Amino acid sequence: MLPPKTPEWPVEVAYDDLPAWMQSARHTLDWPLVGVALLVVALIAPLIADPLPWNAGLRSEVARALEMSESIQTGILYPRWAPDFTLGYGSPLWNFLPPLPHYLAGLHRVLAQTSAEFSVKVTLIGATILLPIALFGFARRRWGVCGGLLAVALGLFSPQIALVKPLIEGNLGALLAAGVWLLSLWALDRLLAYGRGANLLLAAGACAAVWLAHEPLNILFSALTLVWLLFRLASGQPGDAIRAGLLAVALGFAASAFYWLPAWTERDAITWQPAAGAERIAPGGVPADDLFGWFPAIDRAAVNPQPAPVLGVALWGSAAIALLVITVTWRRTRRIDPPDREALFFGVSGVLLVGAALQPFGDAWAGASGWPPFAPADLAFPAAICLALFGASLGHRLEFHCAPRWAAVGMIALAAAIGISGAPALVIPQPPTSATELTLAGLVESEVRGVPLAGHTPGWLLPRGMQAPSTSDVSLAASYDSARVDKVIRDGLPATTLADTIEHTAHSERIMVRSAGDAEITLRTFLFDGWRAELDGQPLALHATERGGLIALRVPEGQHELVVTFGSTRPRTTGWVLSGVACLLLLGLAVRQEHHPLRAIEAHPAATVSPSRRTQAAPGVVVGAVIVLLAVALAARLTPDASASASPPGTVAHANEPLFRRFQGGLDLLAYDLTTPAEPDTPLALTLYWRGWRPDLPDYQVDLQWVSVDDPSQTYPLGQRRHPGQLPTSEWPRWPLLEHYVVDSYTLAMPDDVPPGDYRIAVQIGRCSHLDPAPCPAITPVFVQADDDASLEQSVTLPDILTVAG
């Protein structure tokens, strides 16, 4: 057989030097992507095998997945009302919260018929896989294989991406938003390069997913996308390609209008109220030492380790080295290559985000957002992603400007430094040893006991004007236990009036009413825009009760069928119409552009890196770097004690003030931290460290008081918290009691009504088991005893003296 004839080109151009769009597709295994996939698998393996860590964020995600799945299962494809939150009185949560992460988890639960916790775990794993794969795909297109691998290493070993957002805060939406944002950049980059309809469809879909994933990160990431496109235009990208990119962004934004249009136009109808005893005073900007310091290894003895706003030394160190290299190159050549210019864009973006979080700039906007709560420390997460992209330029420098030997040495050295310095961020907090599947009855019961589950920050999303949720109703909670939910309030109805619930769904109530005279029917459901009523098929007016803001209806005498449903409003209908038009327009443009693509522009200097065979990264470089990262990841996952601390039982290694006190009710106070305010108007930070030692712990409440130094009989209330650490003490036995402790952090305002003088803080513990989310007005303190003192007291007085100025 004769060998195939080599194609003859009209000009002397090597085949590998042709733009990618002129080369035929080569069906080969993408080994760098395989290496990244192996690294991701090593990092997510413990999430697959073990239960989820249990914190306020993940607890909220499980409750949202359960609520969403129940609505989907009843045939409501996109619910806007969560009927079982807020003590069973309902919440317009889905009308204002970006729905994508909770919809994915809820849909998985419906299709797979699993527990809500397992569905959240699957969604969390999916988001954890998406982020590094999209990060690698985009970084490789801009800075080559080594650049993509370096970006993945910097991202996966960053404390914010590896640990804080997904596992300590449990913020599934933020993790998913970052992943789809990077996916949108990758798709937009392909759209700018090829102009194909499939790329337009993928780019617009990813841009829409950004808006549906997290608020306010959707605004931040979308703004970065627009500025990036304008930067590409200024860098010499052809105008027709940029117009295609802007079109994809606009269509993605319009396609998500079914969410953001009613959320924006109806925003004045709701208010976010923190739970009593969990009021969050804005901590202000982040100190530079906290942001740029070493990541404090989590204490595996802590049930609920606190998030730290740390970028990671490897992350900002690599960014600093990249800036130094670019600066030296510019001083030598008086020019900056296009890949370095684009890296600088993400570097500047990361620096601006860091600057907005640092003091004093962070103090200017801290606390400005009511719903959802967003603090300056939350900017560390998007800043980490931008700095990881900036650090990827080092990989480009090694791959295309260094000899193969030096490229291998440099990549392996960087991988080792990133892995070793970031190993403490790979340690997963201890999950509970036992778990109970969450049900709707358990959801209502938890909120009645003072554990709000709708938000990551404890609180309630209420109709405007309400300061707190209505007092819990025993009969409503009992109806959830009987699996026949009944929201009719019968107290106060005339004896001649009967109201029987025939059907209850997530968005409707069907009630049969028999009355000898006019009667007012009240439902245990908050009145919010969209609720409509029909009496025997005719519209019936609704009004809110004077106290509680509940749905009330005036029904005439006789026998009637009352139907109350949650429907659409003008902004919601407009949003759906706009989304539908955008999707149809997007589909039509994608089909047209697929048959008539824009001209390929990969030969342009601002386009994708297209290395020749001579400069392409050697397989040994990729394999060596991946092996180093895999070794560190496996060592950190399999031997967590080597990267993290574990306080011995009965101690808190990192606490500043050990103070062992034993309460007779089954709790120990192990230590505390108290940061006194530097100025009179600044709050003080108090952290208590608790341990349980009884397997049958009841629910305890913490009361804090000011105690006068001169006259200890003079006390003034300082604060109350229904559950220490926002975790009911009755749930503490889910962890080995004597081996773990609970972190209970407070940010307390200095009081205005306390007489000037010197004071100490007294800590009391007492049972609180009433069916009301608010703390008990008064508790009976349990006695406490110190190890070296046989006397019993009703409180623990901290030794620190605080002065209240006049």
C-alpha positions in Angstrom: 0.0 0.0 0.0 1.3 3.4 -0.9 1.7 5.9 1.9 -0.9 8.7 2.0 0.1 11.7 -0.1 1.1 14.8 1.8 -1.1 17.7 1.0 0.5 20.4 -1.0 -0.1 24.0 0.3 0.0 27.0 -2.0 2.4 28.7 0.4 5.2 27.3 2.5 3.4 27.1 5.9 3.7 24.2 8.3 0.5 22.4 9.1 1.0 23.0 12.9 1.4 26.8 12.3 -2.1 27.0 10.7 -4.9 28.5 12.9 -6.9 25.9 14.7 -10.0 26.5 12.6 -8.1 25.4 9.5 -6.7 22.2 11.0 -8.7 19.0 10.9 -10.0 17.7 14.2 -7.7 15.3 15.9 -9.4 12.7 18.0 -6.9 12.2 20.8 -7.2 11.9 24.5 -6.9 15.2 26.3 -4.2 14.2 28.9 -4.0 17.5 30.7 -7.7 17.5 31.2 -7.5 13.9 32.5 -4.8 15.0 35.0 -7.1 17.8 36.2 -10.0 15.4 36.5 -7.9 13.0 38.6 -7.0 15.9 40.9 -10.6 16.9 41.3 -11.6 13.3 42.0 -9.0 13.1 44.8 -10.4 16.2 46.4 -14.1 15.3 46.2 -13.6 11.6 47.3 -14.3 12.4 51.0 -17.5 14.2 50.1 -18.7 11.1 48.3 -17.9 8.7 51.1 -18.8 10.8 54.2 -21.8 12.8 55.3 -21.9 16.5 54.7 -20.4 18.7 57.4 -23.3 20.2 59.3 -23.3 24.0 59.5 -25.9 26.8 59.1 -25.2 27.1 55.4 -25.5 23.5 54.5 -28.4 23.0 56.8 -30.2 25.8 54.9 -29.3 24.2 51.6 -30.9 20.9 52.7 -34.1 22.7 53.8 -34.3 24.6 50.6 -33.8 21.5 48.5 -36.6 19.7 50.4 -39.0 22.7 50.0 -38.2 23.1 46.3 -38.6 19.4 45.6 -42.0 19.2 47.3 -43.2 22.0 45.1 -41.8 20.4 41.9 -43.4 17.1 42.9 -46.8 18.7 43.1 -46.5 19.9 39.5 -45.3 23.5 40.1 -42.3 23.7 37.6 -41.1 27.0 39.0 -42.4 27.8 42.4 -42.2 31.3 43.8 -43.7 30.6 47.2 -42.1 28.4 49.9 -45.2 27.3 51.9 -43.5 25.6 54.8 -40.8 28.2 55.8 -41.3 30.8 58.6 -43.0 28.4 61.0 -45.3 27.1 58.3 -46.7 30.5 57.5 -44.8 30.5 54.1 -42.2 32.8 52.6 -41.8 34.4 49.1 -38.3 33.0 49.1 -38.2 31.7 45.5 -39.4 35.1 44.2 -36.2 36.8 45.4 -33.6 34.1 45.9 -31.6 33.0 42.7 -33.2 29.6 42.2 -30.6 27.6 40.2 -28.6 25.8 43.0 -31.8 24.9 45.0 -33.7 24.0 41.8 -30.9 21.6 40.8 -30.9 19.9 44.2 -34.7 19.8 44.4 -35.0 18.4 40.9 -32.4 15.7 41.7 -34.4 14.7 44.8 -37.6 14.4 42.7 -35.9 12.3 40.0 -33.7 10.2 42.1 -36.1 9.9 45.1 -33.4 10.4 47.6 -33.0 12.4 50.8 -32.6 16.2 50.5 -29.2 16.0 52.1 -28.0 13.5 49.5 -29.3 15.7 46.7 -27.5 18.7 48.1 -24.3 16.6 48.3 -24.7 15.6 44.6 -25.2 19.3 43.6 -22.3 20.4 45.8 -20.0 17.8 44.2 -21.2 18.8 40.7 -20.4 22.5 41.4 -17.0 21.5 42.9 -16.2 19.6 39.6 -17.5 22.4 37.3 -15.4 25.2 38.8 -11.9 23.7 38.3 -12.8 22.2 34.9 -14.1 25.6 33.7 -11.1 27.3 35.2 -8.8 25.0 33.4 -10.6 25.3 30.1 -10.6 29.1 30.1 -7.1 29.5 31.4 -5.7 27.0 28.9 -7.2 28.9 26.0 -5.6 32.1 27.2 -2.3 31.0 28.6 -1.6 27.4 27.4 -1.6 24.0 29.2 0.8 25.0 31.9 -1.2 28.2 32.6 -4.4 26.2 32.8 -2.9 23.7 35.2 -1.4 26.4 37.4 -4.8 28.2 37.5 -6.5 25.0 38.7 -3.8 24.4 41.4 -4.1 28.0 42.7 -7.9 27.7 42.7 -8.3 24.2 44.2 -5.7 24.9 47.0 -7.1 28.4 47.8 -8.8 28.4 51.2 -11.8 30.3 49.9 -12.5 27.9 47.0 -11.4 24.7 48.7 -12.9 25.1 52.2 -14.5 28.3 53.3 -17.3 28.8 50.7 -18.3 25.1 50.1 -17.8 23.4 53.5 -17.6 26.0 56.3 -20.1 28.5 55.0 -22.0 25.9 52.9 -22.7 28.5 50.2 -23.6 26.3 47.3 -24.9 29.3 45.2 -21.6 31.1 45.4 -19.7 28.0 44.3 -22.0 27.4 41.4 -22.0 31.0 40.3 -18.2 31.0 40.1 -18.3 27.8 38.0 -20.8 29.0 35.5 -19.1 32.4 35.3 -15.8 30.7 34.3 -17.8 28.5 31.9 -19.3 31.7 30.4 -15.8 33.2 29.9 -14.7 30.0 28.1 -17.8 29.9 25.9 -17.4 33.6 25.1 -13.8 33.1 24.2 -14.8 30.4 21.8 -17.5 32.7 20.4 -15.0 35.5 19.8 -12.7 33.0 18.1 -15.1 31.0 15.9 -18.4 32.8 15.9 -20.4 29.6 15.7 -24.0 29.3 16.7 -23.3 26.6 19.2 -20.9 28.8 21.0 -23.4 31.7 21.0 -26.0 29.3 22.6 -23.6 28.0 25.2 -22.3 31.5 26.1 -25.7 33.0 26.5 -26.9 30.0 28.5 -23.9 30.3 30.8 -24.4 34.0 31.2 -28.1 33.4 32.2 -27.0 30.7 34.7 -24.7 33.3 36.4 -27.8 35.5 37.0 -29.7 32.5 38.4 -27.0 31.2 40.7 -26.2 33.8 43.4 -27.0 37.3 44.5 -25.1 39.7 44.5 -22.2 37.7 42.9 -24.3 37.6 39.7 -24.0 41.4 39.5 -20.3 41.3 40.2 -19.4 38.5 37.8 -21.6 40.0 35.0 -19.9 43.3 35.4 -16.5 41.7 35.1 -17.6 39.9 32.0 -18.7 43.2 30.3 -15.5 44.9 31.3 -13.5 41.9 30.0 -15.2 42.2 26.6 -14.5 45.9 26.4 -10.9 45.1 27.3 -10.7 42.6 24.5 -12.0 45.3 22.1 -9.4 47.8 23.3 -6.7 45.0 22.8 -7.6 44.8 19.1 -10.3 42.2 18.9 -12.5 42.8 15.8 -15.7 44.7 16.5 -17.9 42.0 14.9 -16.6 39.4 17.4 -17.1 41.8 20.4 -20.7 42.5 19.2 -21.4 38.8 19.2 -20.1 38.5 22.7 -22.1 41.5 23.9 -25.2 39.9 22.2 -24.6 36.7 24.1 -24.4 38.6 27.4 -27.5 40.6 26.7 -29.5 37.5 25.6 -28.4 35.6 28.7 -29.5 38.5 30.9 -32.8 38.7 29.1 -33.4 35.0 29.3 -33.1 35.1 33.1 -35.7 37.9 33.4 -38.3 35.5 34.8 -36.2 35.7 38.0 -34.6 39.1 38.2 -37.4 41.3 36.9 -40.0 40.4 39.6 -37.2 40.2 42.2 -36.2 43.7 41.5 -39.6 45.3 41.0 -41.2 43.7 44.1 -38.2 44.1 46.3 -39.9 46.7 48.5 -42.6 44.2 49.5 -40.3 42.2 51.8 -37.8 42.8 54.5 -35.0 40.7 56.0 -35.3 40.4 59.8 -32.4 38.7 61.7 -33.5 36.1 64.2 -33.8 37.4 67.8 -30.5 37.0 69.5 -28.6 36.6 66.1 -28.6 40.2 65.0 -25.6 40.7 62.8 -23.6 43.9 63.3 -21.5 44.6 60.3 -17.9 43.7 61.1 -16.6 46.3 58.6 -13.6 46.0 56.5 -11.2 43.0 56.7 -7.8 43.7 58.3 -4.9 43.2 55.9 -3.3 40.6 58.3 -6.4 38.4 58.1 -6.6 38.6 54.3 -2.9 38.1 53.5 -1.8 35.9 56.5 -1.4 32.2 56.6 -4.5 30.2 56.6 -5.3 29.1 60.2 -5.7 25.3 60.1 -9.1 24.3 61.3 -9.5 22.6 64.6 -11.0 19.2 63.8 -12.4 19.2 67.4 -14.7 22.1 66.5 -18.2 21.1 65.4 -18.7 24.5 63.6 -15.3 26.1 62.7 -15.6 29.7 61.7 -14.8 31.0 58.3 -11.6 33.0 57.8 -11.3 35.6 55.0 -7.8 34.4 54.0 -6.7 34.4 50.3 -3.8 32.0 50.8 -0.1 32.8 50.7 0.4 30.8 47.5 -2.4 32.7 45.7 -1.2 36.2 46.4 2.4 35.2 46.3 2.0 33.8 42.7 0.2 36.9 41.7 3.0 39.0 43.1 5.6 37.0 41.2 3.6 37.3 38.0 3.4 41.0 38.4 7.1 41.2 39.0 7.9 39.1 35.9 5.6 41.2 33.7 7.1 44.4 35.1 10.7 43.2 34.4 9.7 42.1 30.9 8.2 45.5 30.2 11.2 47.4 31.4 13.4 45.3 29.2 11.3 45.3 26.0 9.0 48.2 26.5 6.1 46.0 25.5 3.6 43.7 27.1 2.5 40.6 25.2 -1.3 40.1 24.7 -1.4 37.1 27.2 0.3 39.2 29.9 -2.1 42.1 29.2 -5.1 39.9 29.7 -3.6 38.4 32.9 -3.1 42.0 34.1 -6.8 42.6 33.6 -7.7 39.8 36.0 -4.9 40.8 38.4 -6.2 44.4 38.5 -9.8 43.0 39.1 -8.6 40.9 42.0 -6.7 43.8 43.5 -9.7 46.1 43.3 -11.9 43.4 45.0 -9.3 43.0 47.7 -9.1 46.8 48.2 -12.9 47.0 48.5 -12.8 44.4 51.3 -9.9 45.9 53.2 -10.1 48.6 55.9 -11.0 51.4 55.6 -12.8 50.9 52.3 -14.8 47.9 53.5 -16.1 50.0 56.4 -17.8 52.4 54.0 -20.2 49.8 52.6 -20.4 47.1 55.3 -24.0 46.3 56.3 -25.4 48.2 53.2 -27.1 45.0 52.0 -30.1 43.8 53.8 -31.1 40.8 51.7 -29.1 38.7 51.1 -26.6 39.6 53.8 -23.2 40.4 52.2 -20.1 41.5 54.0 -16.6 42.8 52.9 -15.1 39.4 53.8 -17.3 37.8 51.1 -15.2 39.6 48.4 -12.3 37.3 49.2 -13.9 34.5 47.2 -14.2 36.3 43.8 -10.9 37.9 44.4 -9.3 34.5 44.8 -10.6 33.4 41.4 -9.3 36.5 39.6 -5.9 36.2 41.3 -5.8 32.5 40.2 -6.3 33.6 36.6 -3.6 36.2 37.0 -1.2 33.7 38.5 -1.8 31.4 35.5 0.3 33.8 33.4 3.4 32.2 35.1 2.5 28.9 33.4 2.4 30.7 30.1 5.8 32.2 30.8 7.3 28.8 31.6 5.7 27.0 28.7 6.5 29.5 25.9 9.5 31.4 27.1 11.7 28.9 28.9 13.7 25.8 27.9 11.8 22.5 28.5 14.1 21.6 31.4 13.5 24.9 33.2 9.8 24.8 32.4 9.6 21.4 34.1 11.5 22.5 37.1 9.5 25.7 37.5 6.1 24.0 37.1 6.9 21.2 39.6 8.4 23.7 42.1 5.3 25.9 41.8 3.0 22.9 42.2 4.9 21.8 45.3 4.8 25.3 46.9 1.1 25.7 46.1 0.2 22.2 47.4 2.2 22.4 50.6 1.1 25.9 51.6 -2.6 25.1 50.7 -2.8 21.6 52.3 -4.4 23.0 55.5 -7.4 24.2 53.4 -8.1 20.6 52.2 -9.1 19.3 55.6 -12.8 18.8 55.8 -14.6 19.6 59.1 -15.9 16.7 61.0 -19.3 15.6 59.9 -21.9 14.3 62.5 -21.7 10.6 63.3 -25.5 10.3 63.1 -28.1 12.1 61.0 -31.9 12.3 60.8 -33.5 12.8 57.4 -35.2 16.2 57.2 -39.0 16.2 56.6 -41.5 19.0 56.3 -42.7 18.4 59.8 -39.1 18.5 61.0 -38.5 21.7 59.1 -41.4 23.4 60.8 -40.4 22.0 64.2 -36.9 23.3 63.8 -38.1 26.8 63.0 -40.6 26.7 65.9 -37.6 25.9 68.1 -35.8 29.0 66.9 -33.6 27.6 64.1 -34.5 29.5 60.9 -33.7 27.3 57.9 -34.4 29.6 55.0 -31.2 31.7 55.1 -27.6 31.0 55.7 -27.6 33.9 58.2 -30.3 33.1 60.8 -33.3 35.2 60.0 -36.7 35.6 58.3 -37.8 36.9 55.0 -41.1 38.7 55.9 -43.7 41.0 54.3 -42.7 44.6 54.6 -43.8 46.1 58.0 -43.4 42.9 60.0 -40.7 42.9 62.7 -40.9 39.2 63.6 -42.7 36.1 62.5 -46.0 35.4 64.2 -46.0 33.3 67.3 -46.0 29.6 66.4 -49.3 27.7 66.3 -49.4 24.4 68.1 -52.2 23.1 65.9 -50.4 24.0 62.7 -47.3 22.0 63.8 -49.5 19.1 64.8 -51.1 19.1 61.3 -47.7 18.7 59.8 -47.1 15.7 62.1 -50.3 14.1 60.9 -49.3 14.7 57.2 -52.6 16.6 56.6 -51.6 20.2 56.7 -54.4 22.5 57.8 -53.9 26.3 57.7 -57.3 27.4 58.7 -57.4 29.3 62.0 -60.5 28.2 63.8 -60.0 30.1 67.0 -62.5 33.0 67.0 -64.8 31.5 64.4 -68.5 31.5 65.4 -69.8 28.1 66.6 -72.1 28.0 63.5 -69.2 28.3 61.1 -67.4 25.2 59.8 -64.3 25.4 57.6 -62.8 22.1 56.4 -59.6 21.9 54.3 -60.3 19.7 51.3 -57.0 20.1 49.5 -53.6 21.7 50.4 -50.8 22.1 48.0 -47.7 24.3 47.9 -49.5 27.1 46.1 -53.2 26.6 46.9 -55.8 25.9 49.5 -59.2 24.4 48.8 -61.7 24.9 51.7 -65.3 24.0 52.2 -67.1 26.7 54.3 -70.5 26.3 56.0 -71.8 29.2 57.9 -75.1 30.5 59.3 -73.9 34.1 58.9 -71.1 36.2 57.6 -67.7 35.0 58.8 -64.1 36.0 58.4 -61.8 33.1 57.5 -58.1 33.5 58.4 -55.3 31.3 57.1 -51.9 30.6 58.6 -50.3 32.1 55.5 -48.6 35.4 55.0 -50.4 37.7 52.5 -48.0 38.6 49.6 -48.5 39.9 46.1 -49.9 37.0 44.0 -52.4 35.5 46.3 -55.9 35.3 44.8 -59.2 33.9 46.1 -62.3 32.6 44.5 -65.6 31.8 46.2 -67.7 29.4 44.2 -65.7 30.4 41.1 -66.1 34.2 41.6 -63.2 36.5 42.7 -63.1 37.3 46.4 -61.1 40.1 48.0 -58.3 39.4 50.3 -56.9 41.5 53.2 -54.2 41.1 55.8 -54.9 40.7 59.5 -53.9 43.7 61.6 -51.5 41.6 63.6 -49.5 39.0 61.8 -50.1 40.0 58.2 -52.0 36.8 57.5 -54.5 36.1 54.7 -58.1 36.9 55.8 -61.3 36.6 53.7 -64.9 37.7 54.3 -67.3 34.8 53.5 -71.1 35.3 53.4 -73.5 32.8 54.9 -74.3 29.5 53.3 -72.2 26.7 51.9 -69.3 27.7 49.7 -66.2 26.4 48.1 -63.2 28.7 48.8 -60.1 28.4 46.7 -57.0 30.4 47.5 -54.1 30.2 45.0 -50.7 31.8 44.6 -50.5 33.2 41.1 -48.7 35.6 38.9 -48.3 39.4 39.0 -47.6 41.8 36.2 -43.8 41.8 36.8 -43.7 38.0 36.9 -45.7 37.7 33.7 -43.6 40.3 32.0 -40.5 38.5 33.1 -41.7 35.2 31.6 -42.6 37.0 28.3 -39.2 38.6 28.1 -37.4 35.3 28.9 -39.4 33.5 26.3 -38.7 36.1 23.6 -35.0 36.1 24.5 -34.9 32.3 24.2 -36.6 32.2 20.9 -34.4 35.0 19.5 -31.3 33.2 20.9 -32.3 29.9 19.2 -33.0 31.6 15.9 -29.7 33.5 16.0 -27.8 30.4 17.0 -29.2 28.4 14.0 -28.5 31.2 11.6 -25.0 31.8 12.9 -24.2 28.0 12.9 -24.8 28.1 9.1 -23.1 31.5 8.6 -20.4 31.8 11.3 -18.3 34.8 11.9 -14.9 34.6 10.3 -12.4 32.8 12.5 -10.0 35.1 14.2 -7.5 32.9 16.0 -4.6 34.3 14.1 -5.3 37.7 15.8 -2.8 38.6 18.6 -5.7 38.8 21.2 -7.0 35.4 20.3 -6.5 32.0 21.8 -3.0 30.8 22.4 -2.1 28.3 19.6 1.3 26.9 20.4 3.4 25.1 17.8 4.6 21.6 18.4 8.0 22.9 19.3 6.8 25.1 22.2 3.9 22.9 23.4 4.2 21.7 27.0 6.1 18.5 27.4 4.0 15.6 28.8 6.5 15.2 31.6 5.9 18.8 32.8 2.1 18.2 33.1 2.5 14.7 34.6 5.1 15.8 37.2 3.0 18.8 38.3 -0.2 16.7 38.5 1.6 14.0 40.5 2.9 16.5 43.0 -0.5 18.1 43.5 -2.2 14.6 43.7 0.3 13.5 46.4 -0.4 16.6 48.5 -4.1 16.3 48.1 -4.3 12.6 49.0 -2.0 13.2 52.0 -4.2 16.0 53.2 -7.4 14.1 52.7 -6.1 10.7 54.1 -4.0 12.1 57.0 -5.8 15.3 58.1 -4.0 15.4 61.4 -0.8 16.3 59.5 -2.3 19.4 58.1 -4.8 20.4 60.8 -4.9 20.5 64.6 -7.2 18.7 66.9 -7.5 20.1 70.4 -7.3 17.5 73.2 -10.6 16.8 74.9 -11.6 19.6 77.3 -9.4 22.2 75.7 -9.4 24.7 72.9 -5.9 25.1 71.6 -6.3 28.4 69.8 -8.5 30.2 72.4 -6.8 33.1 74.1 -8.4 32.7 77.6 -8.9 29.2 78.9 -11.7 29.2 81.5 -13.1 25.8 82.5 -16.5 25.9 84.1 -19.0 23.1 84.5 -22.7 23.7 84.4 -24.9 21.2 86.1 -27.2 20.9 83.1 -24.7 19.0 81.0 -22.5 21.8 79.5 -18.9 22.9 80.0 -17.6 26.3 79.2 -14.0 25.6 78.0 -12.6 29.0 77.1 -13.5 32.4 75.6 -12.1 35.1 73.4 -13.0 38.8 74.0 -11.9 41.6 71.8 -12.5 45.0 73.5 -13.5 47.8 71.2 -10.8 50.3 70.3 -13.4 53.1 70.0 -16.6 53.7 71.9 -18.9 53.2 68.9 -17.4 50.0 67.7 -18.9 46.6 68.8 -17.1 44.1 70.9 -16.5 40.5 69.7 -17.1 37.7 72.2 -16.6 34.0 71.4 -17.5 31.3 73.9 -16.4 27.7 73.5 -18.9 25.1 74.8 -18.8 21.3 75.3 -21.6 19.0 76.1 -21.2 15.9 78.4 -24.7 14.6 78.7 -26.2 12.4 75.9 -29.7 13.6 76.7 -29.1 17.4 76.5 -32.2 19.6 76.4 -32.3 22.9 74.5 -30.4 25.6 76.4 -30.4 29.3 76.0 -27.5 31.7 76.6 -28.1 35.0 78.4 -25.4 37.7 78.6 -25.4 40.4 81.2 -23.4 43.4 82.3 -22.3 43.2 85.9 -21.0 46.3 87.7 -17.6 45.9 89.2 -18.4 48.2 92.1 -21.8 46.7 92.8 -22.1 43.0 91.5 -25.8 43.1 92.4 -26.4 45.6 89.6 -26.9 43.8 86.3 -28.1 44.9 82.9 -29.1 42.7 79.9 -26.5 42.5 77.2 -27.9 39.8 74.8 -29.7 36.5 74.5 -29.3 33.6 72.1 -31.8 30.8 71.8 -29.1 28.2 70.8 -25.4 28.5 71.5 -23.5 28.6 68.2 -26.9 28.6 66.4 -26.9 24.8 66.9 -29.5 23.4 69.3 -27.8 21.7 72.3 -30.2 18.8 71.9 -28.4 18.1 68.6 -24.8 18.1 70.0 -24.8 14.4 70.8 -24.7 13.8 67.0 -21.0 14.3 67.5 -18.8 12.5 70.1 -19.5 14.8 73.0 -16.3 14.9 75.0 -14.1 15.1 71.9 -15.7 18.1 70.3 -16.7 21.6 71.1 -19.1 24.3 69.7 -18.0 27.8 68.7 -20.4 30.5 69.9 -19.5 33.9 68.4 -21.2 37.2 69.3 -20.8 40.7 67.9 -22.3 43.0 70.6 -23.0 46.7 70.5 -21.9 48.7 73.5 -25.2 49.7 75.2 -26.4 53.3 75.5 -28.7 52.9 78.5 -26.1 51.5 80.9 -24.7 54.0 83.5 -21.0 54.8 83.0 -18.6 52.7 84.9 -16.6 49.5 84.9 -18.3 46.3 84.0 -17.7 42.6 83.5 -19.7 40.2 81.3 -21.7 37.4 83.0 -22.8 34.3 81.1 -25.8 32.3 82.1 -27.3 29.1 80.8 -30.9 28.0 81.2 -33.4 25.7 79.5 -35.7 27.1 76.8 -38.0 24.7 75.2 -41.1 26.8 74.5 -42.7 26.6 71.0 -41.6 30.1 69.9 -38.7 31.1 67.7 -37.8 34.0 70.0 -35.5 33.4 73.1 -37.3 32.8 76.3 -37.9 36.2 78.1 -36.5 34.8 81.3 -34.7 31.6 82.1 -33.9 29.7 85.3 -30.1 29.6 85.3 -28.5 26.3 86.0 -25.7 26.2 88.6 -22.1 26.4 87.6 -19.0 25.2 89.4 -15.3 25.8 88.8 -12.8 22.9 89.2 -11.0 24.5 92.0 -14.0 25.8 93.9 -16.8 23.9 95.5 -19.2 26.8 95.6 -22.1 27.0 93.1 -23.0 30.1 91.2 -25.7 31.0 88.7 -23.4 32.5 86.1 -19.8 32.7 85.0 -18.3 36.2 85.2 -15.5 36.8 82.7 -12.5 38.5 84.4 -12.0 41.2 81.7 -13.1 44.7 82.8 -14.9 46.8 80.2 -15.5 50.5 80.7 -18.7 52.2 79.6 -18.0 55.8 79.0 -20.4 58.6 80.0 
